[in-house]
Amino acid sequence: MDQVRFGTSGPASTLCGRQVQITNLNNGWTATVTIADDCPTCQNSNSIDLSVGAFQALQPDLSVGEFPISWSYL
């Protein structure tokens, strides 16, 4: 979760442990993930840094690096 939205660096944020559903806008694939920490390098307030497993659930080719998403809290 981007650092601005996360609200604090580290696991103290109230968002930590919350689940979100993410959709890859290029292929329509979805995944449910759990927020674990903040992402100080995320580009904007809608960015989410994913684990390798979560990334590959949405886009199997890791070399893509980034792709457009939509997401919502569950």
LOMIBA-117233 format. One record per residue (C-alpha): x, z, y; residue in one letter; residue number from 1. Coordinates in steps of 0.5 Angstrom, whole numbers. Example, Ala and Ser with C-alpha at 12.3 -4.5 7.8 and 13.67 -1.06 7.14 Angstrom:
% residues 2
<site><east>25</east><up>16</up><north>-9</north><residu>A</residu><num>1</num></site>
<site><east>27</east><up>14</up><north>-2</north><residu>S</residu><num>2</num></site>
//
This chain:
% residues 74
<site><east>0</east><up>0</up><north>0</north><residu>M</residu><num>1</num></site>
<site><east>3</east><up>-2</up><north>7</north><residu>D</residu><num>2</num></site>
<site><east>6</east><up>4</up><north>10</north><residu>Q</residu><num>3</num></site>
<site><east>1</east><up>4</up><north>16</north><residu>V</residu><num>4</num></site>
<site><east>-5</east><up>4</up><north>12</north><residu>R</residu><num>5</num></site>
<site><east>-2</east><up>9</up><north>7</north><residu>F</residu><num>6</num></site>
<site><east>-1</east><up>14</up><north>13</north><residu>G</residu><num>7</num></site>
<site><east>5</east><up>18</up><north>11</north><residu>T</residu><num>8</num></site>
<site><east>11</east><up>16</up><north>7</north><residu>S</residu><num>9</num></site>
<site><east>11</east><up>19</up><north>0</north><residu>G</residu><num>10</num></site>
<site><east>6</east><up>22</up><north>-5</north><residu>P</residu><num>11</num></site>
<site><east>2</east><up>26</up><north>0</north><residu>A</residu><num>12</num></site>
<site><east>-3</east><up>21</up><north>3</north><residu>S</residu><num>13</num></site>
<site><east>-10</east><up>22</up><north>1</north><residu>T</residu><num>14</num></site>
<site><east>-10</east><up>14</up><north>-2</north><residu>L</residu><num>15</num></site>
<site><east>-5</east><up>16</up><north>-7</north><residu>C</residu><num>16</num></site>
<site><east>-8</east><up>16</up><north>-14</north><residu>G</residu><num>17</num></site>
<site><east>-14</east><up>12</up><north>-11</north><residu>R</residu><num>18</num></site>
<site><east>-16</east><up>5</up><north>-15</north><residu>Q</residu><num>19</num></site>
<site><east>-17</east><up>-2</up><north>-12</north><residu>V</residu><num>20</num></site>
<site><east>-19</east><up>-8</up><north>-14</north><residu>Q</residu><num>21</num></site>
<site><east>-14</east><up>-14</up><north>-12</north><residu>I</residu><num>22</num></site>
<site><east>-16</east><up>-22</up><north>-13</north><residu>T</residu><num>23</num></site>
<site><east>-11</east><up>-27</up><north>-13</north><residu>N</residu><num>24</num></site>
<site><east>-14</east><up>-32</up><north>-8</north><residu>L</residu><num>25</num></site>
<site><east>-10</east><up>-38</up><north>-11</north><residu>N</residu><num>26</num></site>
<site><east>-13</east><up>-37</up><north>-18</north><residu>N</residu><num>27</num></site>
<site><east>-19</east><up>-32</up><north>-18</north><residu>G</residu><num>28</num></site>
<site><east>-15</east><up>-27</up><north>-23</north><residu>W</residu><num>29</num></site>
<site><east>-17</east><up>-20</up><north>-21</north><residu>T</residu><num>30</num></site>
<site><east>-14</east><up>-13</up><north>-23</north><residu>A</residu><num>31</num></site>
<site><east>-15</east><up>-6</up><north>-22</north><residu>T</residu><num>32</num></site>
<site><east>-9</east><up>-2</up><north>-20</north><residu>V</residu><num>33</num></site>
<site><east>-8</east><up>5</up><north>-18</north><residu>T</residu><num>34</num></site>
<site><east>-4</east><up>6</up><north>-11</north><residu>I</residu><num>35</num></site>
<site><east>2</east><up>10</up><north>-12</north><residu>A</residu><num>36</num></site>
<site><east>6</east><up>10</up><north>-6</north><residu>D</residu><num>37</num></site>
<site><east>7</east><up>7</up><north>1</north><residu>D</residu><num>38</num></site>
<site><east>11</east><up>0</up><north>2</north><residu>C</residu><num>39</num></site>
<site><east>15</east><up>0</up><north>8</north><residu>P</residu><num>40</num></site>
<site><east>17</east><up>-7</up><north>8</north><residu>T</residu><num>41</num></site>
<site><east>10</east><up>-10</up><north>7</north><residu>C</residu><num>42</num></site>
<site><east>8</east><up>-15</up><north>12</north><residu>Q</residu><num>43</num></site>
<site><east>2</east><up>-13</up><north>14</north><residu>N</residu><num>44</num></site>
<site><east>-4</east><up>-8</up><north>13</north><residu>S</residu><num>45</num></site>
<site><east>-7</east><up>-12</up><north>8</north><residu>N</residu><num>46</num></site>
<site><east>-1</east><up>-12</up><north>4</north><residu>S</residu><num>47</num></site>
<site><east>0</east><up>-9</up><north>-3</north><residu>I</residu><num>48</num></site>
<site><east>7</east><up>-8</up><north>-7</north><residu>D</residu><num>49</num></site>
<site><east>5</east><up>-9</up><north>-14</north><residu>L</residu><num>50</num></site>
<site><east>9</east><up>-7</up><north>-20</north><residu>S</residu><num>51</num></site>
<site><east>11</east><up>-12</up><north>-25</north><residu>V</residu><num>52</num></site>
<site><east>6</east><up>-11</up><north>-30</north><residu>G</residu><num>53</num></site>
<site><east>0</east><up>-11</up><north>-24</north><residu>A</residu><num>54</num></site>
<site><east>4</east><up>-18</up><north>-21</north><residu>F</residu><num>55</num></site>
<site><east>4</east><up>-21</up><north>-28</north><residu>Q</residu><num>56</num></site>
<site><east>-4</east><up>-19</up><north>-29</north><residu>A</residu><num>57</num></site>
<site><east>-5</east><up>-23</up><north>-23</north><residu>L</residu><num>58</num></site>
<site><east>0</east><up>-29</up><north>-23</north><residu>Q</residu><num>59</num></site>
<site><east>5</east><up>-29</up><north>-29</north><residu>P</residu><num>60</num></site>
<site><east>11</east><up>-33</up><north>-25</north><residu>D</residu><num>61</num></site>
<site><east>15</east><up>-27</up><north>-22</north><residu>L</residu><num>62</num></site>
<site><east>19</east><up>-33</up><north>-18</north><residu>S</residu><num>63</num></site>
<site><east>13</east><up>-34</up><north>-14</north><residu>V</residu><num>64</num></site>
<site><east>14</east><up>-27</up><north>-10</north><residu>G</residu><num>65</num></site>
<site><east>8</east><up>-27</up><north>-6</north><residu>E</residu><num>66</num></site>
<site><east>1</east><up>-30</up><north>-6</north><residu>F</residu><num>67</num></site>
<site><east>-5</east><up>-29</up><north>-2</north><residu>P</residu><num>68</num></site>
<site><east>-10</east><up>-23</up><north>-4</north><residu>I</residu><num>69</num></site>
<site><east>-16</east><up>-20</up><north>-2</north><residu>S</residu><num>70</num></site>
<site><east>-17</east><up>-13</up><north>-4</north><residu>W</residu><num>71</num></site>
<site><east>-22</east><up>-7</up><north>-4</north><residu>S</residu><num>72</num></site>
<site><east>-22</east><up>0</up><north>-6</north><residu>Y</residu><num>73</num></site>
<site><east>-26</east><up>2</up><north>-12</north><residu>L</residu><num>74</num></site>
//
